[in-house]
Amino acid sequence: MKSLKILLPYLKKYKSILILGFIFVTVSNVCSTTLPRIVGIAIDDITSLTYNTDTIIKDIAIMIGLTAFSGLFMFLTRRTIIVTSRKIEYDMRVDFFKLIADMPLQFFNKNSTGTIISYSTNDIAATREFLGPAIMYTANTVTTFIFSFYYLLSINVSLTFLALIPLPVISILTYIVGRKIHFAFKDVQQQFSVLSSVAQEAFSGIRIIKSFNREEAEGKVFLDESKVYFKKNLRFARIFSVIMPLFLVLVGLSQVIILGFGGQQVIKGTATLGELTQFFIYLNLLIWPIAAIGWITGIIQRAAASASRLELVFNELKENSIKEVIKDEIKGDIQFKDICLKYNSDYKYVLKNINFKIKQGESIGIIGKVASGKSSIVMLLQRLYEASSGEILLDGKNIFDFPLRQLRQSIAFVQQEPFLFSATITENLRFAKPDASDEEIRKVCQAAHLLDEIKTFPEQFNTLLGERGITLSGGQKQRLAIARALLKDAPILIIDDGLSAVDTETEKKILNELSKEIRKRTTIIISHRISSIINCDNIIYLENGEILEMGTNQELIENQGKYFEIYESQRIEEEINSMI
């Protein structure tokens, strides 16, 4: 139950409505538990031959009124508590999405997409059942039991305690079976996360699966995980199916006790037939609330299992919350001071003693072998990772002094493999600037050397792209990503190998167009091609996470080090390609 504490803020938000719901369920149960009393009195009057037509009509009217009011207030209970639970579910989904969006990149490295989807669907839905049905039926069970117990005691104390003998057994069974339900459902939810991850990966990589003819093999992986999910669900269902039959048996035992001992008291004249009838009606009233104990226990345990999984997300956000200290406008001066980075304490250093400066409006190129740490530098600048030691200064201030949203709003980023949404070209571009005009969009597409190609599409800017931009070539996706970054008009521009999918000639044309834009902002260009960074104000050569060489293109060529070797090999390659 401790894990359900994450729901307290939501319960406080709707406290007044929930209290109203409790009042409604109380009034409903006052009416329903008063009804057997009227029935018992009427039966005693009939057996004593003191009944007349007026009394019969009066009792019938009272019974109809009590039944109608009981139904009306139970309807109002559902309209308050159940509807509120749906509102809380909506709030939780909204808050969860905000939480996920604010999570650091390490969170997504540790949790698969399938796991996150499972959190936002199954776990929130299971938690919602506690907020609605569990709360409502708990209130219904408690109030029904209290009023029924009061009336039973007022009729016959000894018979009441005899009828309630099975209650301690019910409590023990609830505790034992409830714990088993909790752990069984937690296993089900965890396996659902695995199953979701397998399905998500298969659908995302369907082109690779088909090209390697791996449909049958991937289908078997999914089938195997589905079997595990089926077995865990079956185990959970078996445990859950035991509860209600056991409770109904115990309720039946209470009825046998009443019939045996109560019948003897009626024969002896120490109890009336009306009183015995009331006992049976009250027990019938208690059948559902008592049986619901098991059902509610299952709901609460499922909710607790899901809430404990969601709690991990909420706690991780608290651990990674960032204080917002200043909100000065970011201009673009960047300095890395003795930066070292490890992704994990068990791993080796990805970056070691990185030191460089970029003045506002200047450009810097970063080149190096694969896995030399090039992309890690820009990840640190965006605070997608946190440096193990050292500090990054932005306009002379530590980047952690800036609000995270402001920092990232000041950076336009182009990835090597850009993500495009299943939307139109215009909608993908306006992701960077929702209020961008058509003229601004055309301008940035021209700068990215993409405008002429868009004009050849049947719907032009209204062309709908497939999932992840599947309808575009690799080069078109990269250029669209560059246009989107330019549209953001941020003071810092990062291009992480964003021209790797275009040919050399197209690259030259794009860089020529971009030269005007680059001069307006601080720019970092990461590339495997020297042609992409040759005109940068400064160039860094990285190897094994360390800066081996730094200077202008001419200085590095004259130095005749590692950079010069790459320069010469690419120059010879271009000459050979031009002759072919």
Secondary structure, DSSP 8 states (H G I E B T S, - for coil): -GGGGGGHHHHHHTHHHHHHHHHHHHHHHHHHHHHHHHHHHHHHHHHTT---HHHHHHHHHHHHHHHHHHHHHHHHHIIIIIHHHHHHHHHHHHHHHHHHHHS-HHHHHHS-HHHHHHIIIIIHHHHHHIIIIIHHHHHHHHHHHHHHHHHHHHH-HHHHHHHTTTHHHHHHHHHHHHHHHHHHHHHHHHHHHHHHHHHHHHHHTHHHHHHTT-HHHHHHHHHHHHHHHHHHHHHHHHHHHHHHHHHHHHHHHHHHHIIIIIHHHHHHTSS-HHHHHHHHHHHHHHHHHHHHHHHHHHHHHHHHHHHHHHHHHHHHHHHT-------------EEEEEEEE-SSTTS--SEEEEEEEE-TT-EEEEEESTTSSHHHHHHHHTTSS--SEEEEEETTEEGGGS-HHHHHHTEEEE-SS----SSBHHHHHTTT-TT--HHHHHHHHHHTT-HHHHHHSTTGGG-B--GGGTTS-HHHHHHHHHHHHHHHT-SEEEEESTTTTS-HHHHHHHHHHHHHHHTTSEEEEE-S-HHHHTTSSEEEEEETTEEEEEE-HHHHHHHTSHHHHHHHHHHHHHHHHHH-
